Amino acid sequence: MKTLMICFSQTGNTRKIGDYIRDGITEETGQCDMTDLKDSDIASLSDYDLVGIGAPVFYYKEPFNVGDFLESLPELKGQHWFVFCTHGNIIGNFFPSVTEKLRKKGAVVIGFHNSYANITVPFYPRPSYTSGHPDEHDFEQAKAFGRKIVKRSRRITGPDSDLIPAPGPVSSEEWLQDAHDITREYVGRFMPKLSLDTETCNKCHICEEICPVQGISVEADPPRIQEPCIYCWRCVNICPTLSIGADWDMIVSMAPEYYARYRKELDKVSARGEFRWLTDPETIDFSEPLYKQRERKLKNRKNKCS
């Protein structure tokens, strides 16, 4: 069995989970190729018997660039696929959404795996409810899934096999509705607009390199940013001079309300044994969004150097 894994990862959590899934697959087959989403060769997909795709959950479903990739796939002619993700508080509609897109291309989606991970958006506090994940327990579960998915693929002989699970897990109905409502256009209207401070930007080009949709050019006149954008905020979090930013006040003010909703969902999945609290939820400090923590660290570094 020849296997390929395609991974979109920014902070590295999804890639770590993918690496462990690959280890499990390799234990069973002796082989598993792995590629980043941006480097994947669609033309070579037919060379594989089993393909996996993994990504973080954005806005309660797959990231917009991952959705675009799935829409671009050729006819998959019954090829076996599996799907994995990392996510913070809410998994939302990720698995049903990705599965629907793959099935429209003719794939047989035979398995699903999810892992919790730390939230890294600039307007939410750190630590977050899911800080500490993924840990060794999560990694071992990922490896076990890799072994299991190979065995399942070998046993499945057609698209109607009773060995094929339903896409899941999914979150409560309110989050499924949010996943449906939060389109790319909606996010573009609702989220704060980014700006680039040309006075502090040192033109290191890191933001350009990590942008998954090549939406940034610091050399353009005027500089180009968020053209296009998947609203992942990775450029904000990685800029060493904090030259990329926005007016976060409105969305920061909404964090306690959203976290109250997140807590209800996490309590449900925790009661089912699907989530382990590694952070005391009562210690979350909403006055400490990630962007403010980074501003303070940069100021302290400058003070030490002065």
Secondary structure as GFF3:
##gff-version 3
##sequence-region A 1 306
A	DSSP	beta_strand	3	7	.	.	.	ID=ss1
A	DSSP	alpha_helix	13	29	.	.	.	ID=ss2
A	DSSP	beta_strand	33	36	.	.	.	ID=ss3
A	DSSP	three_ten_helix	37	39	.	.	.	ID=ss4
A	DSSP	three_ten_helix	42	47	.	.	.	ID=ss5
A	DSSP	beta_strand	50	56	.	.	.	ID=ss6
A	DSSP	alpha_helix	64	71	.	.	.	ID=ss7
A	DSSP	beta_strand	80	87	.	.	.	ID=ss8
A	DSSP	alpha_helix	94	104	.	.	.	ID=ss9
A	DSSP	beta_strand	108	116	.	.	.	ID=ss10
A	DSSP	alpha_helix	136	155	.	.	.	ID=ss11
A	DSSP	alpha_helix	173	181	.	.	.	ID=ss12
A	DSSP	alpha_helix	184	190	.	.	.	ID=ss13
A	DSSP	beta_strand	195	196	.	.	.	ID=ss14
A	DSSP	alpha_helix	206	210	.	.	.	ID=ss15
A	DSSP	alpha_helix	234	238	.	.	.	ID=ss16
A	DSSP	beta_strand	244	245	.	.	.	ID=ss17
A	DSSP	alpha_helix	249	253	.	.	.	ID=ss18
A	DSSP	alpha_helix	255	271	.	.	.	ID=ss19
A	DSSP	three_ten_helix	281	283	.	.	.	ID=ss20
A	DSSP	alpha_helix	290	305	.	.	.	ID=ss21
###
